[in-house]
Amino acid sequence: MLPLLLALPLQTFASSDAHWTYQGDNGPDHWGELGGALENAQCAKGHAQSPIDINMQQVQHQKVVADDLHINYERSSLKLANNGHTIQATLDVNNTLTYKGEAYRLLQFHFHTPSEHQFNHQSYPMEMHLVNQGKNGQLLVLSLLIEEGKKNHELAALWEALPRIKGKTAVLNEKTAPDLGKLLPEHSKHAFYQGSLTTPPCTEAVQWVLFEQPIELSHQQIEQFRQLFPDNHRPVQPLNGREVDED
């Protein structure tokens, strides 16, 4: 059995108190100027920011082995919220993973369009982030790139319940919520690097794990999300000498 993990409030790392957007005067180029002097400083001055463009010719192979990552996700009821920046799902039941012997609990997942990360300068229509927290508050984010293809039946009920208005919520019970374990690609390699949150306050020391094999959503599903959030991605950030590993 995994140890009980401390769940810090999402507000402590998920968003800044300052009003920020993805466009205009409060957009990504200005996040570091918003709020107090230190509130979002890392958005402008950090040296390990996310997302990044991963050059697959430069990844370090076999620095991370498959046994370092064990994901134990399953179907559990959840609450969907339109927070004005994305659709975010908060889970009721423990979904856990271990990375290099450290245990993490899945707190929430959310979506971006277009994708925030790139592989070889290629972006994808969408990206899904699954935010996990360790017992000491450390963060690990799983990233699923999303390409256009077949209808995603695992996410179908969630998509039907997307709250269209900021501040609105919806609840999915255990029968209708997605089985996140089945959603993850079974045989994908992973890219690993140290980065940050991709929204203010852009906190660093975040472990990123990117599935190299994308999942699919239909054209209709992608367009349905884009009707709510036409563009909610942060542009790629400088690598600044960081190493990207691959299992």
N, C-alpha and C positions, 0 to 999 in steps of 0.2 A: 504494500500500500504506500502511495506517495505521501509525504508529510503534508500537513495542513499549511497552506500558503497564505501569507498576509495579503489582503486585498486593499490597496490604497485607493482612495477616491479617484475616479477617472479624471476629474477636473484638475488634479494635481499635475497631470502630465499631458492631457489630451488637448487642452486649448489654453489660449491666453485670455486674460480679461479684456485686453484691448480689442476694439472692433477691427477685424481683418477680413479681407476678401481675396478672391483670386484674380481680380482685375482692378485697374485704375489706381488711384492714389493710395489705397490700402492693400494693394496687391503684393505678390511675393517680393518684388524689388524694393518694397518699402516696409516689410515686416519688421526689420531691425530698428526702425524709427518709431514704431508704435508703442504706446504704453509708457511706463517709466524707463529710466535710463538703463536698467538692467533686465527689465521684464522679458524682452525678446532679443536681447543683444546677440545671442548665438546665431540667430537667423542671418545676421550680417557679418559677424566676426568669427563664427565657428570655423574650425578647420577639418571637421569630420562630419559634414552635412550630407543629408539624403534628400532626394534620390540621386542615383548616379547612372552613368552610361557605362555598361560593362563590356569591355573589349575581351571577347572570348579567346583571343590569341595571347592574352597576357595573364589569364587566371593561373593561379598556382594549383597544380593538380596534386591530389592525394594528401593535401595538408589536413583535410578533414575526412574522416572515414565514416562509412554508413552507420556504424554502431554508435557514433556520437549523438545521433538524433533519433529519438523515439517519440512518435506522436500518438496520443491516445484520445482522439476526438470521437464523439458519438452524437446521436440525436438528443437534443434537449430543448425545452421550451425557451423562448426568448422574447425580448421586447424590442421592437423597431422604433426608431425615432428619426424624424427629419430635423436635424439641428441647424439647418440653414447652410451648412457646408457640405454635407453628405447624408447618406442614409447609414445609420449606425445601429447595430444589433448588440444588445447586452444579454448575456446568457444567464440562466438561472441555475444550471447544474454544472458541476466541475467537469471541464474538458481540460486535459493536462498534456504536457509533453516534458521530456527530459532532454537536456543538451549538455554534453560533456559532464554528466553526472548531476547537474543542477536541475531541480524541478521547477516547473512554471505552470501557471493556471491561465487559461484563456479568459480574458475579461470582455473583449468586444471585437467585432469585426466591422469593416466599413469598405466603401468603394470609391474609386476615382476614375474619371474619364477626361482625357485619354490616360494611358498608363503613365505613372510617374517614372518608374525605372525603364531603362532601355537596354537592349542587348545589341551590340554592334551598330549603334545609332538607330536601331529600329524600335519604334514605340508600338503599343498595342491599343485597341479600342478602349480597354478598361483594365483596372487592376484592383484586386481585393487584398486588404491588409487584415491580418488576424493578430491582434495585440495580446501578448502573453506577459505575465509578471511573475518574477521569482519571489521567494520569501523575504528577501532583503530589498525589494522594490525594483530590482533590475528588470529591464525590459528586453523582450525578444519578439520581433515581428516577423511572421511568415508572410510572404508575398506570393500571390497567385496572379499571373498575367492572364488576361482574358482575350481570346480571339473570337472573331465572328465565325459561326458554324451552326451546329445543330442546337435545337432548343435544349436548355439545361433543365431537365425535369427535377433535379434535386433542389434547385432554387426556384422552381415555378411558383409554389405557394407563397414564398417570401416575396417574389416579384409582384404577385397579385395584390399583396398587402402593403406595398410601398406607400408610406404617407406622403401625400402630394404637397402638403402645406407645412411651412416651418412651424415647429412646436408640436405638431401632431404626432401621435404614437399609434402603434398597433401591436397586438400580442399574438404570437403563434404558439400553439400548444405543442406537446411532444409529438403528436401525430402529424402535424403539418409542417413543423420546422425542418430545416435541412439536416441530413446526417452528414456532418462535416467530415467525418472519416471517409465516407464514400465520395465526397467532393474532391478530395486531394488526389492528384495523379499518383498512380501506384508505383511507377517505375522511373520517375523523373530523377535526374541529377539535381543538385542544389548548388547555388552560389552563396558564399558566406562572406560578410564583411561587417566592419564596425561603422555605424553611422549615427543618424539622429532621427527624431520625429520629423515628419514632412509638413507639419503645421506648427504655427506659433505655440509654445515658445522655442521650438526647434531644438529641444533638449538632446544632448549627445550621449555617448556611451550606450547606444542602442545596438543590440546584436540583430543583424538582418539575415534572414534565410530565404532565398528566392528559389522557387521551383522553376527550373528551366523549361519544363514542358507546360504549356498553357492549358487552361481549361476553356470550354466553349460556352458562349451564349449565342442565341439566335440574333439575327438582325433586329427583329422586333423587340427582343428583350433589351438589347443595347440602346435602341432608340427610345424605349420607354424610360430608361434611366437618364438619358441625355435631355429628355424633355424637362426633367426636374433640375438637372445640373449639367448644362451644356459644356462646361469646362471647369473642373475642380481639381486641377493637378498643379504641383509645384515643378518648375523646370529642373533639369538635372544640374547638379552642383559639382564643383571641381573635386577630383579624386585626391589631390594633395598628397600623393605618394602612398596612399593606403593600398594594402594588399587585398585582393579578392581571391578567396580559396574556392575549390570545387571538390566535392566528394567523388 
